[in-house]
Amino acid sequence: MKHHLTRALVAATALAVAAPVFAQTELNFWSWRQEDAAAYGEIIAAFEESHPDIKITYTAHEAKAYNTILTTAMAGGSGPDIIHTRAYGSLESISGAGYLEPLDGQVDLSNIPETLLRGTTLRSDGKVYSVPFATQTVLVYYNKDIFDANGVTPPETWDEFMAVSQKLKDAGVTPLANGTADGWTIEVASGAIMPNFYGETFFNEVTSGAKTFDDPRYVTALERMADLAPYMPVGFEGVDYATMKALFTSGSAAMFIGGSWEIPAWRDAGLNFGFMPGPAAEAGGTRMVATWLDGGYAVNAASPNKEAALEFIRFTATSGFAQMLADKLNNVPAVQGATPNDKSLAEIIKLQENQTPYIMLVAFRFNKPTGSTLLQDGLQQLLTGAKSAAEVAQSVAAGIASAE
């Protein structure tokens, strides 16, 4: 009897040693941000340290395919527990289908500006389905070494921008790395150039229906985009995003118009770069920067681990998370309370004092055809000379009017 009792005690002890101290809930977190995987690993580790009962696996899918991969999985009743959502119309396509858990009353959203919450709010029911992530800003980057070598300084006005571009071209330097093969990149470029020509009031006028996109101010702004073509790479029609970045980081092109998310890549490449807002239409004019909400964090309504997922989402709405987002991802967080330690991030926040909405994403991504589709197609035709600025403006206006 004694030997049997001893063996039972030994077996029980072995099981106790082998078993975990607590049961962990395992969550899957999907995103399209492959470049941020390491930073999210650190952020998730900080969360797990204070929530040892939760284990999160971050998976970053290819950006272009992400929406399709996500919606296909969710339509099949699966998908991740935690979802990195895009905003505006892209958010509505999945929240409107009932795939996301409404966050009102479950997450404290009081530390987020109302203007940003609108980007993650379903218009039909007024509920918030995602904690806003970060804002992005369109900037003109320039290679300081190339500028110094050619005796040019960062231009402030459009005339100066054209003069600098011509001087660089005459010296055998490609002024702009931007191409048009990937339509979204030329739309981003338009966010740096066009607002300074269609002006500060146009967004409210066109979204209210008081004006349309064939307004003379918008036509003028498109004409300025057409002016860029001679300063883009040879064969720019075939230059995609990856090639654009390679041209800039290699020093083959002097400037790159892109989003604030590019900064870590330029630093990793050891590039001596600066950035500025798009040039003013004339001396003394306001230099606006286009901004938008880049997405948010949501919970799969069908998740079997909804409460654990909500615990992480509550974490993303805190100032502590916002500080990590600023420090590790170098993004301007949507949640208030972070103090940027990075000088570039602080400078971007300063530039945002003269911000205007990134027009097609913020206001015209809810119906089909989207404003972005119309503008991207139009810009590609404009820059190759297939359409005039007036023709593009008319096509955009007609497409928006017919959108459903």
C-alpha positions in Angstrom: 0.0 0.0 0.0 2.9 2.3 0.9 4.6 1.7 -2.4 1.3 2.4 -4.3 0.9 5.7 -2.5 4.5 6.7 -3.2 4.1 6.0 -6.9 0.8 8.1 -7.0 2.5 11.0 -5.3 5.5 10.9 -7.7 3.1 10.8 -10.7 1.0 13.7 -9.4 4.2 15.7 -8.8 5.4 15.0 -12.4 2.1 16.2 -13.8 2.1 19.3 -11.7 5.6 20.2 -12.9 4.7 19.5 -16.6 1.5 21.5 -16.5 1.5 25.3 -17.0 0.9 27.4 -14.0 -2.1 29.0 -15.8 -4.1 28.4 -18.9 -3.2 30.8 -21.8 -5.7 32.1 -24.3 -4.1 32.2 -27.7 -5.1 35.0 -30.1 -4.2 35.6 -33.7 -3.6 39.2 -34.8 -3.6 39.9 -38.6 -2.2 43.0 -40.3 -0.9 44.2 -43.7 2.1 46.0 -42.1 4.9 43.6 -42.8 7.5 46.3 -42.2 6.3 46.7 -38.6 6.5 43.1 -37.5 9.5 43.5 -35.2 8.0 46.6 -33.5 4.6 44.9 -33.0 6.5 41.9 -31.5 7.9 44.3 -28.8 4.5 46.0 -28.2 2.8 42.6 -27.9 5.5 41.4 -25.5 4.8 44.4 -23.3 1.1 43.6 -23.3 1.7 39.9 -22.5 4.0 40.8 -19.6 1.0 42.4 -17.9 -1.4 39.8 -19.2 0.4 36.5 -18.8 -2.9 34.6 -19.5 -3.0 35.9 -23.1 -0.6 34.9 -26.0 -0.8 36.9 -29.3 0.6 35.8 -32.6 1.1 38.6 -35.1 0.8 37.7 -38.8 1.4 40.3 -41.5 0.0 39.6 -45.0 1.0 41.2 -48.3 -0.5 44.7 -48.3 -2.3 44.5 -51.7 -3.9 41.2 -51.0 -4.7 41.8 -47.3 -8.3 43.0 -47.8 -9.2 40.0 -49.9 -7.5 37.5 -47.6 -9.2 39.0 -44.6 -12.7 39.2 -46.0 -12.5 35.7 -47.5 -11.5 34.3 -44.2 -14.2 36.1 -42.3 -16.9 35.3 -44.8 -16.0 31.6 -44.1 -16.6 32.1 -40.4 -12.9 32.1 -39.5 -10.2 34.8 -39.6 -8.1 36.3 -36.7 -9.3 37.3 -33.3 -7.7 40.7 -33.6 -7.9 42.6 -36.9 -5.7 45.5 -38.1 -8.4 47.3 -40.1 -8.0 49.9 -42.7 -10.3 52.9 -42.3 -13.2 54.7 -44.0 -14.8 52.7 -46.8 -12.6 49.7 -46.3 -13.6 49.6 -42.6 -17.3 49.9 -43.6 -17.1 46.9 -46.0 -16.4 44.5 -43.1 -18.1 46.2 -40.2 -21.3 46.6 -42.3 -21.2 42.9 -43.0 -21.3 42.2 -39.3 -17.8 40.8 -39.1 -16.6 43.2 -36.4 -17.5 43.6 -32.8 -18.9 47.1 -32.0 -16.7 48.8 -29.4 -19.0 51.4 -27.9 -19.4 50.8 -24.2 -16.7 48.1 -24.2 -13.6 50.2 -24.8 -12.8 53.7 -23.5 -12.5 55.9 -26.6 -12.5 59.2 -24.8 -8.8 59.8 -25.5 -9.3 59.9 -29.3 -10.4 62.9 -31.3 -13.8 62.8 -32.8 -12.5 63.5 -36.3 -10.4 60.3 -36.2 -13.2 58.2 -34.7 -15.3 59.0 -37.8 -12.8 57.0 -39.8 -13.7 53.8 -37.8 -17.4 54.5 -37.4 -20.1 52.7 -39.5 -22.3 55.5 -40.9 -25.5 53.4 -40.9 -25.5 52.8 -37.2 -23.1 55.3 -35.8 -21.1 52.7 -33.8 -17.3 52.6 -33.6 -15.8 49.2 -34.7 -12.1 49.9 -34.5 -9.7 51.8 -32.2 -8.0 54.4 -34.5 -4.4 53.5 -35.1 -2.3 56.4 -36.4 -2.3 59.3 -38.8 -0.2 59.5 -41.9 1.1 62.6 -43.6 2.2 63.2 -47.2 5.6 64.7 -47.4 8.3 65.6 -50.0 11.5 63.9 -49.1 14.8 65.0 -50.4 18.4 63.7 -50.4 20.5 66.3 -48.6 23.7 65.2 -50.1 22.4 65.5 -53.7 21.0 69.0 -52.9 24.3 70.1 -51.4 26.3 68.7 -54.3 24.2 70.6 -56.8 23.9 73.9 -54.8 20.2 73.8 -54.3 18.1 74.4 -51.2 14.7 73.0 -50.4 12.1 74.9 -52.4 9.2 76.7 -50.7 7.1 77.7 -53.7 5.9 75.9 -56.9 8.1 78.1 -59.1 11.1 77.3 -56.9 10.2 73.6 -57.0 10.2 73.6 -60.7 13.5 75.6 -60.9 15.2 73.1 -58.5 13.9 70.2 -60.5 15.2 71.6 -63.8 18.6 72.4 -62.3 18.9 68.8 -61.0 17.8 67.4 -64.4 20.3 69.6 -66.2 23.0 68.2 -64.0 22.1 64.7 -65.0 20.2 63.9 -61.7 16.7 62.4 -61.8 14.7 65.0 -59.7 11.8 62.7 -58.7 11.8 59.0 -57.9 8.0 58.7 -58.3 6.5 56.6 -61.0 2.9 55.7 -61.9 2.8 51.9 -62.3 1.2 51.6 -58.9 -1.7 53.9 -59.0 -1.9 54.5 -55.3 1.6 56.0 -55.2 0.6 58.8 -57.7 -2.5 59.5 -55.6 -0.2 59.9 -52.6 1.9 62.3 -54.6 -1.2 64.3 -55.4 -1.8 64.7 -51.7 1.4 66.7 -51.4 0.9 68.9 -54.5 -2.8 69.5 -55.2 -4.1 70.8 -51.9 -2.0 73.9 -52.2 -3.7 74.8 -55.4 -7.3 73.8 -54.8 -7.1 75.5 -51.4 -8.2 75.1 -47.8 -12.0 75.4 -48.4 -12.4 72.9 -51.2 -12.7 69.8 -49.1 -15.7 71.1 -47.3 -17.2 72.5 -50.4 -16.9 69.3 -52.4 -18.0 67.0 -49.6 -21.1 69.1 -49.0 -22.0 69.1 -52.6 -21.6 72.9 -53.0 -18.8 72.2 -55.6 -17.7 69.4 -57.8 -14.4 68.0 -59.0 -14.6 69.9 -62.3 -14.2 73.1 -60.3 -11.5 75.4 -61.9 -9.3 75.2 -58.7 -9.2 71.4 -59.0 -8.3 71.6 -62.7 -5.4 73.9 -61.9 -4.2 71.5 -59.2 -4.3 68.7 -61.8 -2.3 70.8 -64.2 0.4 71.1 -61.6 0.5 67.4 -61.3 1.0 67.2 -65.1 4.0 69.5 -64.7 5.8 66.7 -62.8 6.1 64.4 -65.7 9.4 65.8 -67.2 11.1 65.4 -63.8 10.1 61.8 -63.2 12.3 58.8 -64.1 12.6 57.8 -67.7 9.8 55.3 -68.4 8.0 56.4 -65.2 4.8 54.6 -66.5 6.5 51.3 -65.6 8.1 52.5 -62.3 6.4 50.7 -59.4 6.6 51.4 -55.7 9.6 49.1 -55.0 11.6 50.7 -57.9 10.7 54.2 -56.6 12.1 53.4 -53.2 15.2 51.9 -54.8 15.9 55.0 -56.9 15.7 57.2 -53.8 17.7 55.1 -51.4 20.4 54.4 -53.9 20.8 58.2 -54.6 19.7 57.8 -58.2 16.8 60.3 -57.6 16.9 63.5 -55.5 13.3 63.6 -54.2 10.5 61.2 -53.3 6.9 62.2 -52.6 5.4 59.8 -50.1 3.9 59.1 -46.7 5.4 59.6 -43.3 5.6 55.9 -42.9 8.6 55.9 -45.1 10.9 57.4 -42.5 12.1 54.1 -40.9 13.0 52.7 -44.4 15.1 55.8 -45.2 16.9 55.5 -41.9 17.6 51.8 -42.3 19.1 52.6 -45.7 21.5 55.1 -44.1 20.0 57.9 -46.2 20.9 61.5 -45.4 17.4 62.9 -46.0 15.2 65.8 -45.1 11.5 66.4 -45.7 9.1 69.3 -46.2 5.5 69.9 -47.1 4.5 70.4 -50.7 5.4 73.7 -52.2 3.1 76.7 -51.8 1.3 78.0 -54.8 2.9 81.4 -54.4 5.3 83.1 -52.0 3.8 83.5 -48.5 1.0 80.9 -49.2 0.1 78.2 -46.8 1.9 74.9 -47.3 -0.7 72.3 -46.4 -0.1 68.6 -45.7 -2.7 66.0 -46.5 -3.4 63.6 -43.6 -5.6 60.6 -43.0 -6.3 57.9 -40.4 -4.3 54.9 -41.4 -6.5 52.2 -39.8 -7.4 50.7 -36.5 -7.6 47.7 -34.2 -10.8 45.6 -34.1 -12.2 42.4 -32.8 -13.6 39.6 -34.9 -17.3 39.3 -33.9 -17.1 35.5 -34.4 -14.0 35.1 -32.2 -14.3 32.4 -29.6 -11.9 34.4 -27.5 -13.7 37.7 -27.7 -13.1 38.9 -24.2 -9.4 38.3 -24.3 -9.2 40.1 -27.7 -11.2 43.0 -26.2 -8.6 43.3 -23.5 -5.9 43.9 -26.1 -8.1 46.4 -27.9 -8.6 48.3 -24.6 -4.8 48.4 -24.4 -4.6 50.0 -27.8 -6.8 52.9 -26.6 -4.4 53.9 -23.8 -1.7 56.6 -23.8 0.9 54.0 -22.9 0.2 52.2 -26.1 0.3 55.5 -28.0 3.7 56.2 -26.6 5.0 52.8 -27.8 3.5 53.4 -31.2 5.3 56.8 -31.4 8.6 55.3 -30.1 8.7 52.0 -31.9 6.8 52.7 -35.1 7.6 56.4 -35.5 3.9 57.1 -36.3 1.7 59.9 -35.1 -0.7 58.0 -32.8 -4.4 58.6 -33.0 -4.7 58.2 -29.2 -3.7 61.4 -27.4 -1.2 61.5 -24.6 2.1 60.5 -26.3 5.2 62.7 -26.3 7.3 62.1 -29.4 11.0 61.6 -28.6 11.9 61.4 -32.3 12.7 64.8 -33.9 11.2 63.9 -37.2 7.9 62.8 -35.6 7.7 66.0 -33.6 8.3 68.0 -36.9 5.5 66.1 -38.6 3.1 66.9 -35.8 4.1 70.5 -36.2 3.4 70.4 -39.9 0.0 68.9 -39.2 -1.1 72.3 -37.9 -1.7 73.1 -41.5 -3.4 69.8 -42.5 -6.2 69.0 -44.9 -7.9 65.7 -45.3 -6.5 63.3 -47.9 -9.5 63.9 -49.9 -10.4 60.7 -51.9 -9.7 58.3 -49.0 -11.3 60.3 -46.2 -14.5 61.2 -48.1 -14.9 59.2 -51.3 -14.0 55.6 -50.5 -17.4 54.6 -49.5 -19.1 54.0 -52.8 -18.2 52.4 -56.2 -16.4 53.6 -58.1 -14.3 55.1 -55.4 -12.8 58.5 -55.7 -9.3 56.9 -55.4 -9.9 54.6 -58.4 -11.2 57.6 -60.5 -8.3 59.8 -59.5 -5.6 57.2 -59.9 -6.8 56.3 -63.4 -7.0 59.9 -64.3 -3.6 60.8 -63.0 -2.0 57.9 -64.9 -3.6 59.2 -68.1 -2.8 62.8 -67.3 0.9 62.2 -66.8 1.2 60.3 -70.1 -0.7 63.0 -72.0 -3.6 60.7 -72.8 -6.0 63.2 -71.1 -5.9 66.9 -70.2 -6.4 68.2 -66.7 -9.9 69.4 -67.6 -10.8 66.0 -69.0 -9.6 64.2 -65.9 -11.5 66.6 -63.7 -14.7 66.0 -65.7 -14.2 62.2 -65.5 -13.7 62.3 -61.7 -16.7 64.5 -61.2 -18.9 62.3 -63.4 -17.7 59.2 -61.6 -18.4 60.6 -58.2 -21.8 61.7 -59.2 -22.7 58.2 -60.5 -21.1 56.3 -57.5 -23.4 53.9 -55.6 
